[in-house]
Amino acid sequence: MSLLSVFVKYRNLISQLVARDIKTKSRRSILGLLWTVLNPLLMMAVLSIVFSYFFSRYGEIDNFPVYLLCGQLIFNFFNESTSIAMGSIVHSGELIKKVYVPKYLFPVSKVLSSGVNLLASMIALIIVMAVTRARVTPTILLALFPLLYVLLFSTGVSLFLSAAAVSFRDLMHLYSVITTAWMYLTPVIYPMAILENAPGWVRLIVNVNPLTGFIKIFRCVVLDGVTAPAILHVQSLAWCALALLIGTFVFRKAQDTFILKI
Amino acid sequence: MKIENAIEVKDVSMCFNLSREKVDSIKEYVIKALKRQLFYEEFWALNDVSFEIRKGDSVGLVGMNGSGKSTMLKIIAGVLRPTRGGVETTGTIAPMIELGAGFDHDLTARENIFLNGALIGYPREMLEERFDDIIEFAGLERFVDVPIKNFSSGMLARLGFSIATIVDADILIVDEILAVGDYQFQNKCKKRIREMMERNTTVLFVSHSIEQVKEICSRAIWIDHGHVRMMGEAEEVCDAYESPEA
């Protein structure tokens, strides 16, 4: 309850921090926010030219560009938000030493800024769906659920990482290696059918991987026009709860020592 | 807490771990742990410090470099949590431990007013309403939409002071800020601090300039090596602090 009242009290600060991130990002390049739309579009174009050919022997994926973009949007949001949020405490060091602000606002605001980018890059998805004449069904409104899941999961992971990065700065370098491996263990580019010949432990990891669940639900409602199996929702919610629980626990334990270490 | 007090500091002790070299990466941690070099040295910056400040008082903290003044201010502002003891305060605190902490240099003065105001905890409507006053006091009318990376340090200090003091906080913490800015701005700041004191704001003032402490404060606390050495009328304490045998 007190957490919620703090959130209400500081919502002005959160919106200011998010606005700051978006303003400084768009100000550094001429095309500004347009990049948030262009980047996934261009990446999708390159990848689908290459991989739709490679994966054709695993059976036809209908509408590979949309299939790919769905995976990319979810994975890139997770990757971007956690990577940026990780350094948020370290980089706000000067501020934390001088003014009292609830410290979790820094990683949370970074995740929310990435969330705004995610919404903007949804425009790319709409464009590609229009161009490829994808079938649009009412289930697309359910896309809100997987987006919410990945937002909650990323928040939990970000809380953990931002606290850990204060004690171990080199974690930031290590993390880019981890996310690369993570990407290959998530069906972003490849179809699930490709895993039939893979060793059992690889299939297990890919299936347990929380991001796989979010992406599967997302593709169900956007691409296939059906509701996702309930078990996927249960699995996703469980991952969100676990991430938030560990994240807040570690963050709360560590936050009083931040000022001594930055 | 007594009703007439604005700040109560009770038996506050603050201990820092001085590791001889700061370990802040996994690599170093593993190496040091293997070599069994992970020892810590304790340093007590404050030892059982207790004092009370009444509402509306203006109190100067004096002491040498490293005596624990800034640590004390940070504990009162809620930035640091003391190892032992506790601090109670009433009302809002306007901390000015360093002016302009939290400015983003890529943003304009206008955008920074809202960002910095939000950090201090001001509501947005109030900032919009008092926007012109903030700019006017800082004397930056012509530079409202200029990114502050192009500002001089004096301009930044003016903007920071102006934002922090635009409303009367119950407690104002002033740390060495009058050292920056030209004499005109210093006088403007002193005038504003006095106006706030007249409206019953409690002021906590840290400065190495004994003249300024005597000028602004009615009472003073002398902190020496983490202990309260003397407490009382500003004149008396300052004279003792300046006397040769101190």
Contacts between the chains, C-beta under 8 A, distances in Angstrom:
chain1	res1	chain2	res2	distance
A	9	B	121	7.5
A	10	B	118	7.9
A	10	B	121	7.6
A	12	B	118	4.8
A	12	B	122	8.0
A	12	B	123	6.3
A	12	B	124	5.0
A	13	B	118	4.0
A	13	B	119	6.2
A	13	B	121	7.6
A	15	B	118	7.9
A	16	B	114	5.8
A	16	B	115	4.8
A	16	B	118	4.1
A	16	B	119	7.9
A	17	B	115	7.5
A	17	B	118	7.8
A	19	B	111	7.9
A	20	B	104	5.5
A	20	B	107	6.4
A	20	B	111	7.4
A	20	B	115	5.7
A	23	B	106	7.8
A	23	B	107	6.4
A	23	B	111	6.7
A	24	B	104	6.7
A	24	B	106	4.6
A	24	B	107	6.9
A	27	B	106	6.3
A	28	B	106	7.6
A	94	B	101	5.9
A	94	B	102	7.9
A	95	B	101	5.4
A	95	B	102	4.8
A	95	B	119	7.1
A	96	B	79	7.4
A	97	B	74	7.6
A	97	B	79	6.6
A	97	B	101	7.8
A	98	B	79	6.6
A	98	B	95	7.0
A	98	B	97	4.7
A	98	B	98	5.3
A	98	B	101	4.0
A	98	B	102	7.7
A	99	B	77	7.5
A	99	B	79	7.0
A	99	B	95	5.9
A	99	B	97	7.4
A	99	B	101	5.9
A	99	B	102	6.4
A	99	B	119	5.7
A	99	B	120	6.9
A	100	B	77	6.0
A	100	B	78	3.9
A	100	B	79	5.3
A	100	B	95	7.4
A	101	B	119	6.1
A	166	B	24	7.9
A	167	B	24	6.6
A	168	B	24	6.9
A	168	B	25	5.7
A	168	B	26	4.6
A	168	B	29	7.0
A	169	B	24	5.1
A	169	B	25	5.1
A	170	B	25	4.0
A	170	B	26	5.4
A	170	B	27	5.8
A	171	B	26	6.6
A	174	B	26	7.4
A	256	B	81	5.1
A	259	B	74	8.0
A	259	B	79	6.4
A	259	B	80	6.0
A	260	B	16	6.7
A	260	B	17	7.2
A	261	B	22	7.9
A	261	B	24	6.5
